[in-house]
Amino acid sequence: MVLSDKKDFPLSGYTQNPAMPGSVCLLSRGTLRRPQLHSQGSEHLFFRHFTEQGRLGDLCILLVTHLLPDRPQFIQVLDGVGRVGAILPKPKSVHGPTLAWAQQHYPVLPLNRHWTSDPEGVIAQIAPLVEPHERLIILDIGGYFAKTQAILAEHFGARFLGVVEMTENGHQRYEQESLAAPVISVARSPLKQAEDIQIGLSVVYSAESLARTLRRTFNVCQAALFGYGKVGRSIARELRCRNLHLELVETDALRQVEALSHGFKLVNKAEALGRAELVICSTGNGSLDISDLQALRPGAMLASVTSADDEFAFSLAQLPWPSEEVCPHVLALTRPDGSTIFLLNRGEAVNFVHGAVIGEYVYLVLAEIIEGVHQLAGQAPAAGLLELPQATMQRIARHWLTDFHGVIA
């Protein structure tokens, strides 16, 4: 896909992000080279199965997304389903040239939990994006609009068709609210589970790559994993294959039973932090605070599966300790006793150092998102937390198997 004939993209309001190669932070300036996208060649065949109905002329879609090099094609596919009214990039996963492409073609709205959770702020930002004759669907990642979906339903009335949520963290945020509109979650679908396995593999790959920049390896390393959910299970299996001594911290009794049945050792937080050379956090729920950082073994490496804001109960910006980037994407923190610990990718999702590549599995979930839009627009389901029908997921799986792997299901 050719995105532009220009050699450089001027980035208004953005610049390079040191936490991720080729990515950007908000509220600065800079110029980045255009993206080089490497298509697998089957995406257009796959997506056409879900766009045959044509474009709905009265539909406005607001897209929260990781703005990575593979997203322009998906955004254009979405624009064939309904008008993409705005793109809201996740702040810590913005690829500069892709952002520049998006700014050339769509409104791009800086995203944060402050305005998305504020009743007045959310209406002030979103209302101007929706034409008077249009119905509205929000595609969310991380439950940004969980606290204001009722306000949106009140403001837009029947024109607010609902939300499609993509992540477990977001699913839990919507689950905690009284829902005034339908929310279709793909977070716990069988297709998302296939993607989650690949995410776990990418997390371990990136964590070990950064460890090697510190001249350390994972072989016989003492490691602790916080969280044995869908991604956590994949991480645990991959770490075991790499000859680590792994201990697991999990607070849910059912997951504890599952972890034991899979042969993993369960310990409490204090035991894990005192021994681990490597700590990977996969809870999405404030697993560690500043006192836990104090309890870490000197020299420990700490990695997160999701954004630091969700995974940790401390803010790096407010941490009163000296810090230094000792290797690319590795931040050394000097604690009050003079000892050092290391934050891989500065505490942000570690696999985004390498673009969070999960191969063709990402298209399973992107197809679910499109089908969620069709369901909200065509069936007007009742308010509540919903899933796609099994028949729809089976159809997505069959097309994916055929188009990407030549399997006639």
Secondary structure as GFF3:
##gff-version 3
##sequence-region A 1 409
A	DSSP	beta_strand	8	11	.	.	.	ID=ss1
A	DSSP	beta_strand	14	16	.	.	.	ID=ss2
A	DSSP	beta_strand	24	26	.	.	.	ID=ss3
A	DSSP	beta_strand	30	33	.	.	.	ID=ss4
A	DSSP	alpha_helix	43	47	.	.	.	ID=ss5
A	DSSP	three_ten_helix	48	50	.	.	.	ID=ss6
A	DSSP	beta_strand	59	67	.	.	.	ID=ss7
A	DSSP	alpha_helix	71	79	.	.	.	ID=ss8
A	DSSP	beta_strand	83	94	.	.	.	ID=ss9
A	DSSP	alpha_helix	96	105	.	.	.	ID=ss10
A	DSSP	alpha_helix	113	116	.	.	.	ID=ss11
A	DSSP	alpha_helix	119	126	.	.	.	ID=ss12
A	DSSP	three_ten_helix	127	129	.	.	.	ID=ss13
A	DSSP	beta_strand	135	140	.	.	.	ID=ss14
A	DSSP	alpha_helix	149	156	.	.	.	ID=ss15
A	DSSP	three_ten_helix	157	159	.	.	.	ID=ss16
A	DSSP	beta_strand	160	165	.	.	.	ID=ss17
A	DSSP	alpha_helix	168	175	.	.	.	ID=ss18
A	DSSP	beta_strand	182	185	.	.	.	ID=ss19
A	DSSP	alpha_helix	190	213	.	.	.	ID=ss20
A	DSSP	beta_strand	222	226	.	.	.	ID=ss21
A	DSSP	alpha_helix	230	241	.	.	.	ID=ss22
A	DSSP	beta_strand	245	249	.	.	.	ID=ss23
A	DSSP	alpha_helix	253	261	.	.	.	ID=ss24
A	DSSP	beta_strand	265	266	.	.	.	ID=ss25
A	DSSP	alpha_helix	269	275	.	.	.	ID=ss26
A	DSSP	beta_strand	278	281	.	.	.	ID=ss27
A	DSSP	alpha_helix	290	295	.	.	.	ID=ss28
A	DSSP	beta_strand	301	304	.	.	.	ID=ss29
A	DSSP	alpha_helix	308	311	.	.	.	ID=ss30
A	DSSP	three_ten_helix	316	318	.	.	.	ID=ss31
A	DSSP	beta_strand	323	327	.	.	.	ID=ss32
A	DSSP	beta_strand	330	334	.	.	.	ID=ss33
A	DSSP	beta_strand	340	344	.	.	.	ID=ss34
A	DSSP	three_ten_helix	345	347	.	.	.	ID=ss35
A	DSSP	three_ten_helix	350	354	.	.	.	ID=ss36
A	DSSP	three_ten_helix	359	361	.	.	.	ID=ss37
A	DSSP	alpha_helix	362	379	.	.	.	ID=ss38
A	DSSP	beta_strand	384	386	.	.	.	ID=ss39
A	DSSP	alpha_helix	390	405	.	.	.	ID=ss40
###
